[in-house]
Amino acid sequence: MKEEKSKFVFSISVLLLLIIYGTFSVIYIINGYRSRNVLENRSINWAELYPLDDDNHPSDGSDTQAAGSIFDKYESLPFVNLAERISASDTYRNDLLLGIGAYASSLVSDYSIRNSKVRLTNGYWVQMRSKDDMNGIVDSYIELSAKADALNIPFIYIQTPYKEALTPQNMPWGINNSKNSNIDVFLNKLRSKGINCLDLRNIADTSDNPYSYFYKTDHHWNTALALKASGIISEELKTYYGIDMDTSLMNTVNYKPVTYRQAMFGGAAKEVGHLNEAPEDFTILYPVFDTDFRYINPSKAVDCTGSFADVMIDYTLLDDAISNGGDEVNEVMNYGNCPLVEITNLNYKKGPRILLIKDSYGSTLAPYFALSCGELDLIDPRPYAGNFNGSILNYICKNKPDIILIMQYYPEALPS
């Protein structure tokens, strides 16, 4: 009788545990979808502004567009709130549920392995990739490169650094990440087709603590590594392509670090909550020299002139994060993932006009890289982020950049 009672109590306990696990896991998953801090202030039909013609070829570009005039074209477009921004305070309100959900999940499986994210043995989170077929991705780059060649515009692919390339021994036992090998295949295929590549995967290795160049709770690089990459890219363009880059300002001695305590709570951390991860510090390197930009970001309804500190940073998001337990504040740089941004360096008007086709890594790079350019145009074509859905080739024909750069954390196919 006593034994049957014990079995009954045990069964009820297991059942309750499963109910709790299921409930919080559902909440956990739902909040995972809600907690992205993304807002597009304007609904802009980029495909209408930069269309393909009936033959699926761009216009001849005879109406070449001067930098700075772009905002006038969008000025009359209506504001449309596509989604309510989920602020740091909203996330923090649900944080206990997130944490309990992650803990409940850990009773069945290690919460350090979450969706495509894995926590390394040194506590840093990374994004995982299985083995991918890179052929389709390569084809889209070959196509754009060929069209750039026809326009006599140099074309370079830039591979960003990432944590997984540093010390593979920090990967948890039994976990296989194919990111590095996939990118090796991708770069080799591009080079075999004559496409120039700049591989920055190892630029953090020169530091005694290479992980210090990345966030612990997120896969992105920090401003120090973005500045370093800006210098390397600028020097590469100047030395090997004859592009008139201003490389004199890319040394860290020209910048003052300002640290915002516990402001960064990255994408991986937001999936497991504050019970399981702590916010980390976020540092912006501010130039100590005079800067002057015109910054145009149509989707955020921003057209302003001012210094680096005045125009390059979304202080609303930063203040919100500081007050509410942290957020993905890497997105304060260049206002995060926007479809199209045009930056004119008013202190270096003779400099080159560069088109950078980017992902989220480019948002942190852009404010620093713009210091070495005359004009820097940014396009984010990813449908789930920037969502520039117009014709990149049409944009190139209209604006005639001196060089085209594509920089990505992980290669993604370009839109047709």
Secondary structure, DSSP 8 states (H G I E B T S, - for coil): -HHHHHHHHHHHHHHHHHHHHHHHHHHHHHHHHHT-----SB---HHHHS---TTS------S---TT-HHHHHTT--B---S----HHHHHHTHHHHHHHHHHHHTTS-TTEETTEEE-TTS-EEE-------HHHHHHHHHHHHHHHHTT--EEEEE---GGGT-GGGS-TT----HHHHHHHHHHHHHHTT-EEEE-TTGGGGSSSGGGGB-SSSS-B-HHHHHHHHHHHHHHHHHHH------TT-SGGGEEEEEEEEEE--HHHHHH-TTT---EEEEEEEESS---EEEEEGGGTEEEEE-HHHHSB-HHHHHHHHHTT-B-GGGGBTTSS-SEEEEEETT-TTS-EEEEE--HHHHHHHHHHGGG-SEEEEE---TTTT---S-HHHHHHHH--SEEEEEESS------
